[in-house]
């Protein structure tokens, strides 16, 4: 009889060990899945490759500012641009154009965000009062908005030399 009791107990302990092994394996795999999912879907901290903007044309309006014709030549929407200007022949950036206080220019239509889609063109007019006596070059950095964060696309900066005799 004692032998039967030992055999019965051995069978129960083997089943319990298998159940524990399965429970531990499942909990580790679920924990690993959640951890990996958070690692892969991390918040975007920089612009994706393929963001590109082109200054098609510009026109100096004397004291009234400058008109820039832009085209999104990339694969993603662009929410705005940061426009910087150089006032010297060396090309060193010395002032920021935009929104009256040197802030980024965001594309809006009827007070609603209106990103520049791939292939679309847009004309913007900016004052360069802070960039006196004249502008010799313009540098433009595309901006993307992602979950309330403003991402400057530093790898997609475009520059354009300007005829400083017209932009006085």
C-alpha positions as CSV (number, residue, x, y, z in Angstrom):
1,X,0.0,0.0,0.0
2,X,2.8,2.4,0.8
3,X,4.2,1.8,-2.7
4,X,0.9,2.8,-4.3
5,X,0.8,6.0,-2.2
6,X,4.3,7.0,-3.3
7,X,3.4,6.3,-7.0
8,X,0.2,8.4,-6.7
9,X,2.1,11.3,-5.2
10,X,4.9,11.1,-7.8
11,X,2.3,11.4,-10.5
12,X,0.6,14.4,-8.9
13,X,3.9,16.2,-8.4
14,X,4.9,15.6,-12.1
15,X,1.6,17.1,-13.3
16,X,2.0,20.1,-10.9
17,X,5.5,20.7,-12.2
18,X,4.3,20.7,-15.9
19,X,1.4,23.1,-15.0
20,X,3.9,25.4,-13.3
21,X,6.3,25.2,-16.2
22,X,3.5,26.1,-18.7
23,X,2.3,29.0,-16.5
24,X,5.8,30.4,-16.1
25,X,6.5,30.1,-19.9
26,X,3.3,31.8,-20.8
27,X,3.8,34.7,-18.4
28,X,7.4,35.2,-19.6
29,X,6.3,35.2,-23.2
30,X,3.5,37.7,-22.6
31,X,5.8,40.0,-20.6
32,X,8.4,39.8,-23.4
33,X,5.8,40.6,-26.0
34,X,4.6,43.7,-24.1
35,X,8.2,44.9,-23.5
36,X,9.2,44.4,-27.2
37,X,6.0,46.2,-28.4
38,X,6.9,49.2,-26.3
39,X,10.5,49.2,-27.6
40,X,9.4,49.0,-31.3
41,X,6.6,51.6,-31.1
42,X,8.7,54.2,-29.4
43,X,7.8,57.8,-30.0
44,X,9.3,59.3,-33.1
45,X,12.1,61.7,-32.2
46,X,13.4,62.6,-35.7
47,X,12.0,63.2,-39.1
48,X,11.7,60.1,-41.4
49,X,14.0,59.8,-44.4
50,X,12.3,61.2,-47.5
51,X,11.3,64.6,-46.2
52,X,12.3,67.1,-48.8
53,X,11.3,70.7,-49.8
54,X,12.3,72.8,-52.7
55,X,12.5,76.6,-53.1
56,X,11.2,76.8,-56.6
57,X,11.3,80.6,-56.9
58,X,11.6,83.7,-54.8
59,X,10.7,87.3,-55.3
60,X,12.0,90.2,-53.2
61,X,9.2,92.8,-52.5
62,X,11.6,95.5,-51.3
63,X,10.5,96.7,-47.8
64,X,7.4,94.5,-47.9
65,X,9.4,91.3,-47.5
66,X,10.0,88.2,-49.7
67,X,7.7,85.8,-51.5
68,X,8.9,82.1,-51.5
69,X,7.3,79.5,-53.8
70,X,7.8,76.1,-52.2
71,X,7.2,72.5,-53.4
72,X,7.2,69.4,-51.3
73,X,9.4,67.0,-53.3
74,X,9.5,64.4,-50.5
75,X,7.4,61.4,-49.6
76,X,5.8,62.8,-46.5
77,X,3.6,65.8,-45.5
78,X,5.4,68.8,-44.2
79,X,3.6,70.8,-41.5
80,X,5.8,74.0,-41.7
81,X,9.2,75.4,-42.2
82,X,11.9,77.3,-40.3
83,X,13.3,80.0,-42.5
84,X,16.7,81.5,-41.7
85,X,18.6,84.1,-43.6
86,X,22.1,85.4,-44.1
87,X,22.9,89.0,-44.3
88,X,26.6,88.7,-45.3
89,X,28.5,87.4,-48.3
90,X,30.0,84.6,-46.2
91,X,26.6,82.8,-46.0
92,X,26.6,82.6,-42.1
93,X,23.0,82.5,-40.9
94,X,22.3,85.6,-38.9
95,X,18.5,86.0,-38.5
96,X,15.3,84.0,-38.6
97,X,12.3,85.0,-40.7
98,X,8.7,84.0,-40.0
99,X,5.5,84.7,-38.0
100,X,6.7,88.2,-37.0
101,X,9.0,87.0,-34.2
102,X,11.4,84.6,-35.9
103,X,9.2,81.6,-35.2
104,X,8.5,78.6,-37.6
105,X,6.0,79.1,-40.3
106,X,3.2,76.5,-40.1
107,X,1.0,75.8,-43.1
108,X,-2.6,76.7,-42.2
109,X,-5.8,77.1,-44.3
110,X,-8.7,79.0,-42.6
111,X,-7.0,78.7,-39.2
112,X,-6.8,74.9,-39.6
113,X,-3.5,73.0,-40.0
114,X,-3.0,72.3,-43.7
115,X,0.2,70.3,-44.3
116,X,2.0,70.5,-47.6
117,X,1.4,67.1,-49.2
118,X,3.9,65.5,-51.5
119,X,4.0,67.2,-54.9
120,X,2.0,70.2,-53.7
121,X,3.2,73.8,-54.0
122,X,2.6,76.7,-51.7
123,X,3.5,80.4,-51.8
124,X,4.4,82.2,-48.5
125,X,5.3,85.8,-47.9
126,X,7.6,86.8,-45.0
127,X,9.0,90.0,-43.7
128,X,12.7,90.4,-43.2
129,X,12.8,93.5,-41.0
130,X,15.2,91.8,-38.6
131,X,17.6,91.0,-41.4
132,X,18.7,94.4,-42.4
133,X,20.5,95.7,-44.4
134,X,19.9,92.9,-47.0
135,X,19.5,89.2,-47.5
136,X,22.2,87.2,-49.4
137,X,21.0,83.6,-48.8
138,X,18.0,81.7,-47.4
139,X,18.1,78.4,-45.5
140,X,14.9,76.5,-44.9
141,X,14.4,73.5,-42.6
142,X,11.2,71.4,-43.0
143,X,9.1,70.8,-39.8
144,X,6.9,67.8,-39.0
145,X,4.4,67.6,-36.1
146,X,4.2,64.3,-34.3
147,X,1.9,63.8,-31.3
148,X,2.2,67.5,-30.3
149,X,6.0,67.6,-30.7
150,X,7.7,69.8,-33.3
151,X,10.4,67.8,-35.2
152,X,13.0,69.8,-37.2
153,X,14.2,67.9,-40.2
154,X,17.8,68.9,-40.0
155,X,18.8,66.3,-42.7
156,X,16.5,68.0,-45.2
157,X,17.8,71.6,-45.0
158,X,17.7,73.5,-48.3
159,X,19.6,76.7,-49.2
160,X,19.0,79.3,-51.8
161,X,21.3,82.2,-52.7
162,X,19.4,85.5,-53.1
163,X,20.3,88.5,-55.2
164,X,21.0,90.9,-52.3
165,X,20.6,94.0,-54.5
166,X,16.9,93.2,-54.8
167,X,16.3,92.2,-51.2
168,X,17.2,95.5,-49.5
